[in-house]
């Protein structure tokens, strides 16, 4: 896959969470950095946002769960980029 280490670790956590708790889809709260915004380039502060990450990992192998999570991430990111006027992510 083209997934990076962050996606792999997050997927490992979501799969383990679903298997230990028996709850699916697996949901967690993640903190993301929005430092890339041009207007905040000179800011000297912590700038993060919290978001929910939900992936259906029922009956999925790790590779399938990784693909599902990565596909969800890319589609949400592209929608956000279109909404904010940023260019499309070249990874897709």
Secondary structure, DSSP 8 states (H G I E B T S, - for coil): ----HHHHHHHHHHHHHHHHH--SSEEEEEEEE-TT-GGGTT--S--EEEEEEEE--TT--HHHHHHHHHHHHHHHHHHHHHHHT----TT-
